[in-house]
Amino acid sequence: MNHFTITKPSSSLWRVSFDNPPVNVFSSQTIIELRTLVDAAETDPDLTVILFESANPDYFCAHWDLTDDTSSLASEPPPVTGQQLLSDSSK
């Protein structure tokens, strides 16, 4: 993963650090990686807590990268809630 780093201090806890410099903007790659992360979390029977944090102390996530080429999202399955991919990263 490029935008997320997962550390596992214990079998029940994941720390996920979001890092997309300079201001942690969301992009197509972020959404794809977040879906992969959620898929992995759903299959881990020991996981009970995911702590999300920012690698940038000044920003957690700023906004969507308006210069992003979203064509990579075309092959992603549609969200089950019917929401846009940015607001629905579950499968």
MMTF fields as JSON, N, C-alpha, C and O atoms, coordinates in Angstrom:
{
  "mmtfVersion": "1.0.0",
  "mmtfProducer": "UNKNOWN",
  "numBonds": 363,
  "numAtoms": 364,
  "numGroups": 91,
  "numChains": 1,
  "numModels": 1,
  "chainsPerModel": [1],
  "groupsPerChain": [91],
  "chainIdList": ["A"],
  "bondAtomList": [4, 2, 8, 6, 12, 10, 16, 14, 20, 18, 24, 22, 28, 26, 32, 30, 36, 34, 40, 38, 44, 42, 48, 46, 52, 50, 56, 54, 60, 58, 64, 62, 68, 66, 72, 70, 76, 74, 80, 78, 84, 82, 88, 86, 92, 90, 96, 94, 100, 98, 104, 102, 108, 106, 112, 110, 116, 114, 120, 118, 124, 122, 128, 126, 132, 130, 136, 134, 140, 138, 144, 142, 148, 146, 152, 150, 156, 154, 160, 158, 164, 162, 168, 166, 172, 170, 176, 174, 180, 178, 184, 182, 188, 186, 192, 190, 196, 194, 200, 198, 204, 202, 208, 206, 212, 210, 216, 214, 220, 218, 224, 222, 228, 226, 232, 230, 236, 234, 240, 238, 244, 242, 248, 246, 252, 250, 256, 254, 260, 258, 264, 262, 268, 266, 272, 270, 276, 274, 280, 278, 284, 282, 288, 286, 292, 290, 296, 294, 300, 298, 304, 302, 308, 306, 312, 310, 316, 314, 320, 318, 324, 322, 328, 326, 332, 330, 336, 334, 340, 338, 344, 342, 348, 346, 352, 350, 356, 354, 360, 358],
  "bondOrderList": [1, 1, 1, 1, 1, 1, 1, 1, 1, 1, 1, 1, 1, 1, 1, 1, 1, 1, 1, 1, 1, 1, 1, 1, 1, 1, 1, 1, 1, 1, 1, 1, 1, 1, 1, 1, 1, 1, 1, 1, 1, 1, 1, 1, 1, 1, 1, 1, 1, 1, 1, 1, 1, 1, 1, 1, 1, 1, 1, 1, 1, 1, 1, 1, 1, 1, 1, 1, 1, 1, 1, 1, 1, 1, 1, 1, 1, 1, 1, 1, 1, 1, 1, 1, 1, 1, 1, 1, 1, 1],
  "groupList": [{"groupName": "MET", "atomNameList": ["N", "CA", "C", "O"], "elementList": ["N", "C", "C", "O"], "formalChargeList": [0, 0, 0, 0], "bondAtomList": [1, 0, 2, 1, 3, 2], "bondOrderList": [1, 1, 2], "singleLetterCode": "M", "chemCompType": "L-PEPTIDE LINKING"}, {"groupName": "ASN", "atomNameList": ["N", "CA", "C", "O"], "elementList": ["N", "C", "C", "O"], "formalChargeList": [0, 0, 0, 0], "bondAtomList": [1, 0, 2, 1, 3, 2], "bondOrderList": [1, 1, 2], "singleLetterCode": "N", "chemCompType": "L-PEPTIDE LINKING"}, {"groupName": "HIS", "atomNameList": ["N", "CA", "C", "O"], "elementList": ["N", "C", "C", "O"], "formalChargeList": [0, 0, 0, 0], "bondAtomList": [1, 0, 2, 1, 3, 2], "bondOrderList": [1, 1, 2], "singleLetterCode": "H", "chemCompType": "L-PEPTIDE LINKING"}, {"groupName": "PHE", "atomNameList": ["N", "CA", "C", "O"], "elementList": ["N", "C", "C", "O"], "formalChargeList": [0, 0, 0, 0], "bondAtomList": [1, 0, 2, 1, 3, 2], "bondOrderList": [1, 1, 2], "singleLetterCode": "F", "chemCompType": "L-PEPTIDE LINKING"}, {"groupName": "THR", "atomNameList": ["N", "CA", "C", "O"], "elementList": ["N", "C", "C", "O"], "formalChargeList": [0, 0, 0, 0], "bondAtomList": [1, 0, 2, 1, 3, 2], "bondOrderList": [1, 1, 2], "singleLetterCode": "T", "chemCompType": "L-PEPTIDE LINKING"}, {"groupName": "ILE", "atomNameList": ["N", "CA", "C", "O"], "elementList": ["N", "C", "C", "O"], "formalChargeList": [0, 0, 0, 0], "bondAtomList": [1, 0, 2, 1, 3, 2], "bondOrderList": [1, 1, 2], "singleLetterCode": "I", "chemCompType": "L-PEPTIDE LINKING"}, {"groupName": "LYS", "atomNameList": ["N", "CA", "C", "O"], "elementList": ["N", "C", "C", "O"], "formalChargeList": [0, 0, 0, 0], "bondAtomList": [1, 0, 2, 1, 3, 2], "bondOrderList": [1, 1, 2], "singleLetterCode": "K", "chemCompType": "L-PEPTIDE LINKING"}, {"groupName": "PRO", "atomNameList": ["N", "CA", "C", "O"], "elementList": ["N", "C", "C", "O"], "formalChargeList": [0, 0, 0, 0], "bondAtomList": [1, 0, 2, 1, 3, 2], "bondOrderList": [1, 1, 2], "singleLetterCode": "P", "chemCompType": "L-PEPTIDE LINKING"}, {"groupName": "SER", "atomNameList": ["N", "CA", "C", "O"], "elementList": ["N", "C", "C", "O"], "formalChargeList": [0, 0, 0, 0], "bondAtomList": [1, 0, 2, 1, 3, 2], "bondOrderList": [1, 1, 2], "singleLetterCode": "S", "chemCompType": "L-PEPTIDE LINKING"}, {"groupName": "LEU", "atomNameList": ["N", "CA", "C", "O"], "elementList": ["N", "C", "C", "O"], "formalChargeList": [0, 0, 0, 0], "bondAtomList": [1, 0, 2, 1, 3, 2], "bondOrderList": [1, 1, 2], "singleLetterCode": "L", "chemCompType": "L-PEPTIDE LINKING"}, {"groupName": "TRP", "atomNameList": ["N", "CA", "C", "O"], "elementList": ["N", "C", "C", "O"], "formalChargeList": [0, 0, 0, 0], "bondAtomList": [1, 0, 2, 1, 3, 2], "bondOrderList": [1, 1, 2], "singleLetterCode": "W", "chemCompType": "L-PEPTIDE LINKING"}, {"groupName": "ARG", "atomNameList": ["N", "CA", "C", "O"], "elementList": ["N", "C", "C", "O"], "formalChargeList": [0, 0, 0, 0], "bondAtomList": [1, 0, 2, 1, 3, 2], "bondOrderList": [1, 1, 2], "singleLetterCode": "R", "chemCompType": "L-PEPTIDE LINKING"}, {"groupName": "VAL", "atomNameList": ["N", "CA", "C", "O"], "elementList": ["N", "C", "C", "O"], "formalChargeList": [0, 0, 0, 0], "bondAtomList": [1, 0, 2, 1, 3, 2], "bondOrderList": [1, 1, 2], "singleLetterCode": "V", "chemCompType": "L-PEPTIDE LINKING"}, {"groupName": "ASP", "atomNameList": ["N", "CA", "C", "O"], "elementList": ["N", "C", "C", "O"], "formalChargeList": [0, 0, 0, 0], "bondAtomList": [1, 0, 2, 1, 3, 2], "bondOrderList": [1, 1, 2], "singleLetterCode": "D", "chemCompType": "L-PEPTIDE LINKING"}, {"groupName": "GLN", "atomNameList": ["N", "CA", "C", "O"], "elementList": ["N", "C", "C", "O"], "formalChargeList": [0, 0, 0, 0], "bondAtomList": [1, 0, 2, 1, 3, 2], "bondOrderList": [1, 1, 2], "singleLetterCode": "Q", "chemCompType": "L-PEPTIDE LINKING"}, {"groupName": "GLU", "atomNameList": ["N", "CA", "C", "O"], "elementList": ["N", "C", "C", "O"], "formalChargeList": [0, 0, 0, 0], "bondAtomList": [1, 0, 2, 1, 3, 2], "bondOrderList": [1, 1, 2], "singleLetterCode": "E", "chemCompType": "L-PEPTIDE LINKING"}, {"groupName": "ALA", "atomNameList": ["N", "CA", "C", "O"], "elementList": ["N", "C", "C", "O"], "formalChargeList": [0, 0, 0, 0], "bondAtomList": [1, 0, 2, 1, 3, 2], "bondOrderList": [1, 1, 2], "singleLetterCode": "A", "chemCompType": "L-PEPTIDE LINKING"}, {"groupName": "TYR", "atomNameList": ["N", "CA", "C", "O"], "elementList": ["N", "C", "C", "O"], "formalChargeList": [0, 0, 0, 0], "bondAtomList": [1, 0, 2, 1, 3, 2], "bondOrderList": [1, 1, 2], "singleLetterCode": "Y", "chemCompType": "L-PEPTIDE LINKING"}, {"groupName": "CYS", "atomNameList": ["N", "CA", "C", "O"], "elementList": ["N", "C", "C", "O"], "formalChargeList": [0, 0, 0, 0], "bondAtomList": [1, 0, 2, 1, 3, 2], "bondOrderList": [1, 1, 2], "singleLetterCode": "C", "chemCompType": "L-PEPTIDE LINKING"}, {"groupName": "GLY", "atomNameList": ["N", "CA", "C", "O"], "elementList": ["N", "C", "C", "O"], "formalChargeList": [0, 0, 0, 0], "bondAtomList": [1, 0, 2, 1, 3, 2], "bondOrderList": [1, 1, 2], "singleLetterCode": "G", "chemCompType": "PEPTIDE LINKING"}],
  "groupTypeList": [0, 1, 2, 3, 4, 5, 4, 6, 7, 8, 8, 8, 9, 10, 11, 12, 8, 3, 13, 1, 7, 7, 12, 1, 12, 3, 8, 8, 14, 4, 5, 5, 15, 9, 11, 4, 9, 12, 13, 16, 16, 15, 4, 13, 7, 13, 9, 4, 12, 5, 9, 3, 15, 8, 16, 1, 7, 13, 17, 3, 18, 16, 2, 10, 13, 9, 4, 13, 13, 4, 8, 8, 9, 16, 8, 15, 7, 7, 7, 12, 4, 19, 14, 14, 9, 9, 8, 13, 8, 8, 6],
  "groupIdList": [1, 2, 3, 4, 5, 6, 7, 8, 9, 10, 11, 12, 13, 14, 15, 16, 17, 18, 19, 20, 21, 22, 23, 24, 25, 26, 27, 28, 29, 30, 31, 32, 33, 34, 35, 36, 37, 38, 39, 40, 41, 42, 43, 44, 45, 46, 47, 48, 49, 50, 51, 52, 53, 54, 55, 56, 57, 58, 59, 60, 61, 62, 63, 64, 65, 66, 67, 68, 69, 70, 71, 72, 73, 74, 75, 76, 77, 78, 79, 80, 81, 82, 83, 84, 85, 86, 87, 88, 89, 90, 91],
  "secStructList": [7, 7, 1, 3, 3, 3, 3, 3, 3, 3, 6, 6, 3, 3, 3, 3, 3, 3, 7, 7, 6, 6, 6, 6, 7, 5, 7, 2, 2, 2, 2, 2, 2, 2, 2, 2, 2, 2, 2, 2, 2, 2, 6, 7, 6, 6, 7, 7, 3, 3, 3, 3, 3, 3, 1, 1, 6, 6, 7, 1, 7, 7, 7, 5, 7, 6, 6, 7, 7, 4, 4, 4, 4, 4, 4, 1, 7, 7, 7, 6, 6, 7, 7, 7, 6, 6, 6, 7, 7, 7, 7],
  "xCoordList": [0.837, 0.0, 0.876, 1.891, 0.464, 1.223, 0.732, 1.532, -0.58, -1.135, -1.397, -1.599, -1.398, -1.674, -0.564, -0.11, -0.143, 0.809, 0.113, -0.42, 0.126, -0.547, 0.5, 1.413, 0.363, 1.167, 0.186, -0.94, 0.638, -0.236, 0.411, 1.118, 0.166, 0.742, 0.273, 0.978, -0.92, -1.432, -2.336, -2.627, -2.775, -3.628, -4.995, -5.675, -5.407, -6.728, -6.696, -7.752, -5.51, -5.384, -4.522, -3.404, -5.056, -4.284, -4.179, -5.16, -2.999, -2.797, -2.569, -1.649, -3.409, -3.324, -2.976, -3.731, -1.822, -1.362, -1.584, -1.125, -2.298, -2.579, -1.481, -1.202, -0.856, 0.268, 0.23, 0.669, -0.292, -0.304, 0.099, -0.755, 1.413, 1.909, 1.507, 1.281, 1.415, 1.821, 0.709, 1.002, -0.581, -1.651, -2.687, -3.829, -2.299, -3.184, -4.496, -5.581, -4.382, -5.578, -5.988, -5.141, -7.286, -7.808, -7.714, -7.897, -7.427, -7.364, -7.966, -8.375, -8.018, -8.502, -7.688, -8.241, -6.378, -5.507, -5.85, -5.819, -6.171, -6.556, -7.807, -7.864, -8.797, -10.045, -9.798, -10.322, -9.012, -8.695, -7.967, -8.284, -7.002, -6.261, -7.154, -7.021, -8.051, -8.945, -9.879, -10.156, -10.359, -11.184, -10.388, -10.915, -9.152, -8.291, -8.092, -8.13, -7.882, -7.714, -8.976, -8.89, -10.138, -11.407, -11.623, -12.067, -11.316, -11.434, -10.567, -11.015, -9.328, -8.423, -8.944, -8.861, -9.474, -10.001, -11.194, -11.332, -12.051, -13.239, -12.913, -13.709, -11.763, -11.398, -10.492, -10.12, -10.136, -9.277, -10.145, -10.727, -10.24, -11.139, -10.693, -11.506, -9.423, -8.916, -9.024, -8.967, -9.176, -9.19, -10.459, -11.566, -10.294, -11.449, -11.386, -12.418, -10.183, -10.027, -9.058, -7.989, -9.458, -8.542, -8.423, -9.422, -7.237, -6.973, -6.383, -5.282, -7.108, -6.61, -5.912, -6.41, -4.749, -3.993, -3.34, -3.284, -2.858, -2.221, -0.712, -0.217, 0.008, 1.462, 1.872, 3.018, 0.931, 1.169, 0.507, -0.716, 1.263, 0.671, -0.256, -1.021, -0.197, -1.018, -2.32, -3.228, -2.418, -3.61, -3.957, -3.076, -5.261, -5.68, -5.978, -5.298, -6.97, -7.182, -7.794, -8.716, -7.273, -7.678, -8.933, -9.923, -8.914, -10.019, -9.68, -8.665, -10.523, -10.279, -9.284, -9.355, -8.358, -7.391, -8.109, -8.406, -8.381, -9.137, -8.374, -8.967, -7.081, -6.289, -6.175, -5.53, -6.782, -6.682, -7.392, -8.478, -6.771, -7.392, -8.195, -7.619, -9.499, -10.361, -10.668, -11.494, -10.035, -10.333, -10.045, -10.657, -9.136, -8.832, -10.002, -10.057, -10.928, -12.092, -13.162, -14.072, -13.058, -14.062, -14.135, -15.2, -13.029, -13.011, -13.359, -13.427, -13.576, -13.943, -15.409, -16.237, -15.738, -17.153, -17.949, -17.408, -19.232, -20.032, -20.252, -20.338, -20.342, -20.599, -21.976, -22.923, -22.082, -23.354, -24.393, -25.589, -23.974, -24.931, -25.479, -26.452, -24.876, -25.302, -24.684, -24.954, -23.861, -23.174, -22.012, -21.604, -21.486, -20.296, -19.118, -19.113, -18.126, -16.994, -16.259, -15.758, -16.185, -15.487, -16.144, -15.455, -17.479, -18.164, -18.492, -18.953, -18.262, -18.544, -17.352, -17.219, -16.487, -15.323, -15.524, -14.581, -16.741, -17.009, -17.405, -17.746, -17.362, -17.787, -19.126, -19.637],
  "yCoordList": [-1.186, 0.0, 1.242, 1.311, 2.206, 3.451, 4.518, 5.279, 4.582, 5.656, 5.246, 6.104, 3.962, 3.476, 2.539, 1.671, 2.736, 1.825, 1.201, 1.898, -0.128, -0.847, -1.424, -2.127, -1.125, -1.8, -2.525, -2.076, -3.64, -4.469, -4.674, -5.658, -3.734, -3.848, -5.096, -5.61, -5.578, -6.812, -7.471, -6.883, -8.669, -9.362, -8.701, -8.903, -7.916, -7.29, -5.821, -5.209, -5.245, -3.816, -3.579, -4.085, -2.806, -2.302, -0.791, -0.119, -0.264, 1.177, 1.437, 0.882, 2.283, 2.57, 4.04, 4.922, 4.287, 5.655, 6.059, 5.386, 7.173, 7.703, 8.685, 9.623, 8.467, 9.304, 9.528, 8.678, 10.666, 11.059, 12.527, 13.405, 12.793, 14.163, 14.979, 14.417, 16.283, 17.034, 17.235, 17.502, 17.114, 17.418, 16.298, 16.551, 15.079, 13.915, 14.059, 13.94, 14.313, 14.34, 12.911, 12.028, 12.694, 11.407, 11.339, 12.342, 10.148, 9.922, 8.556, 7.832, 8.214, 6.889, 5.797, 4.806, 5.982, 4.997, 4.849, 3.741, 5.937, 5.891, 5.035, 4.21, 5.227, 4.474, 2.985, 2.143, 2.669, 1.26, 0.629, -0.492, 1.337, 0.809, 0.684, -0.272, 1.628, 1.564, 0.357, -0.305, 0.075, -1.121, -2.389, -3.313, -2.443, -3.601, -3.755, -4.865, -2.64, -2.65, -3.168, -3.993, -2.693, -3.13, -4.624, -5.346, -5.083, -6.516, -7.343, -8.362, -6.908, -7.625, -7.601, -8.602, -6.476, -6.352, -7.275, -7.892, -7.365, -8.211, -9.696, -10.469, -10.089, -11.51, -11.855, -13.016, -10.87, -11.121, -11.352, -10.404, -12.596, -12.893, -12.295, -12.164, -11.933, -11.394, -9.878, -9.32, -9.217, -7.753, -7.199, -7.609, -6.268, -5.603, -4.081, -3.415, -3.518, -2.069, -1.692, -2.285, -0.695, -0.081, 1.387, 2.107, 1.826, 3.22, 3.898, 3.559, 4.844, 5.599, 6.848, 7.545, 7.122, 8.313, 8.873, 8.212, 10.078, 10.741, 10.761, 10.975, 10.537, 10.669, 12.136, 12.468, 13.014, 14.447, 15.072, 15.003, 15.672, 16.224, 17.421, 17.797, 18.017, 19.187, 18.874, 19.705, 17.683, 17.329, 15.864, 15.005, 15.586, 14.186, 13.797, 12.939, 14.409, 14.315, 15.637, 16.149, 16.168, 17.51, 17.498, 18.142, 16.787, 16.783, 15.801, 15.107, 15.743, 14.894, 15.607, 16.823, 14.843, 15.39, 15.662, 14.731, 16.908, 17.274, 17.017, 17.043, 16.772, 16.458, 14.955, 14.524, 14.164, 12.706, 12.148, 12.6, 11.173, 10.428, 9.298, 8.334, 9.407, 8.44, 7.204, 6.384, 7.052, 5.917, 4.572, 3.568, 4.533, 3.27, 2.79, 1.614, 3.673, 3.283, 2.584, 1.965, 2.679, 2.074, 0.559, -0.03, -0.069, -1.522, -1.964, -3.16, -1.004, -1.33, -1.738, -1.19, -2.697, -3.063, -1.897, -1.096, -1.798, -0.696, -0.846, -1.967, 0.252, 0.204, -0.394, -0.171, -1.138, -1.783, -0.785, -1.066, 0.354, 1.334, 2.252, 2.968, 2.246, 3.15, 4.524, 5.388, 4.743, 6.025, 6.118, 5.115, 7.318, 7.503, 6.769, 6.565, 6.373, 5.626, 6.374, 5.747, 7.686, 8.438, 8.29, 8.22, 8.239, 8.14, 6.711, 6.475, 5.758, 4.357, 3.521, 3.151, 3.222, 2.407, 0.97, 0.178, 0.62, -0.777, -1.531, -0.925, -2.825, -3.6, -4.208, -4.894],
  "zCoordList": [0.0, 0.0, 0.0, 0.693, -0.784, -0.869, 0.091, 0.637, 0.303, 1.13, 2.563, 3.422, 2.839, 4.193, 4.649, 3.904, 5.881, 6.51, 7.701, 8.565, 7.736, 8.82, 9.754, 9.32, 11.031, 12.052, 12.971, 13.186, 13.499, 14.335, 15.703, 15.917, 16.636, 17.975, 18.723, 19.592, 18.379, 18.967, 17.939, 16.898, 18.221, 17.257, 17.117, 16.111, 18.106, 18.055, 17.632, 17.47, 17.45, 17.151, 15.924, 15.823, 14.998, 13.869, 13.994, 14.311, 13.746, 13.611, 12.132, 11.531, 11.546, 10.121, 9.96, 10.369, 9.356, 9.15, 7.698, 6.774, 7.51, 6.182, 5.818, 6.565, 4.662, 4.253, 2.744, 1.969, 2.343, 0.933, 0.862, 0.734, 0.945, 0.998, -0.222, -1.294, -0.076, 1.106, 2.133, 3.298, 1.727, 2.681, 2.802, 3.185, 2.481, 2.611, 1.836, 2.405, 0.547, -0.28, -0.635, -0.764, -0.79, -1.233, -2.745, -3.435, -3.257, -4.692, -4.997, -4.088, -6.257, -6.645, -5.964, -5.486, -5.924, -5.284, -3.801, -3.266, -3.147, -1.736, -1.547, -0.635, -2.397, -2.295, -2.53, -1.801, -3.534, -3.825, -2.647, -2.249, -2.092, -0.941, 0.289, 1.054, 0.486, 1.631, 1.523, 2.523, 0.331, 0.134, 0.435, 1.054, 0.013, 0.295, 1.8, 2.33, 2.474, 3.927, 4.618, 5.527, 4.193, 4.786, 4.527, 5.419, 3.333, 3.031, 3.971, 4.497, 4.183, 5.087, 6.519, 7.23, 6.938, 8.297, 8.507, 9.563, 7.502, 7.622, 7.738, 8.271, 7.248, 7.301, 8.48, 8.651, 9.288, 10.446, 11.684, 12.21, 12.158, 13.273, 14.61, 15.525, 14.737, 15.999, 16.095, 17.192, 14.974, 14.94, 15.572, 15.222, 16.501, 17.122, 16.995, 17.08, 16.791, 16.732, 15.617, 15.471, 14.836, 13.869, 14.237, 14.254, 14.524, 14.856, 13.623, 13.191, 13.067, 11.92, 12.419, 13.303, 11.839, 12.195, 10.941, 9.904, 11.052, 9.925, 10.114, 11.22, 9.029, 9.072, 9.065, 9.37, 8.717, 8.686, 9.909, 10.034, 10.805, 12.032, 11.786, 12.674, 10.601, 10.311, 9.576, 9.545, 8.985, 8.206, 8.451, 8.486, 8.623, 8.628, 7.186, 6.623, 6.593, 5.144, 4.718, 5.353, 3.653, 3.249, 2.378, 2.726, 1.268, 0.307, -0.8, -0.734, -1.807, -2.966, -3.878, -4.056, -4.452, -5.395, -6.72, -7.468, -7.004, -8.198, -9.49, -10.568, -9.401, -10.596, -10.823, -11.779, -9.969, -10.036, -11.267, -11.631, -11.894, -12.987, -12.357, -11.853, -12.382, -11.7, -12.544, -12.143, -13.681, -14.557, -13.889, -14.253, -12.93, -12.247, -11.39, -11.03, -11.06, -10.275, -11.111, -10.56, -12.428, -13.302, -13.132, -13.311, -12.791, -12.63, -11.207, -10.925, -10.321, -8.937, -8.871, -9.598, -8.002, -7.872, -7.29, -6.528, -7.644, -7.119, -5.618, -5.118, -4.903, -3.465, -3.179, -3.934, -2.11, -1.778, -1.281, -1.354, -0.784, -0.253, -1.332, -1.094, -2.507, -3.561, -3.459, -4.294, -2.453, -2.283, -3.265, -3.85, -3.441, -4.255, -3.6, -2.386, -4.4, -3.859, -2.751, -1.818, -2.834, -1.791, -0.438, 0.58, -0.405, 0.876, 1.278, 2.395, 0.389, 0.682, 0.274, -0.893, 1.222, 0.906, 1.351, 1.326, 1.761, 2.11, 0.856, -0.16, 0.926, -0.245, -0.038, -0.924]
}
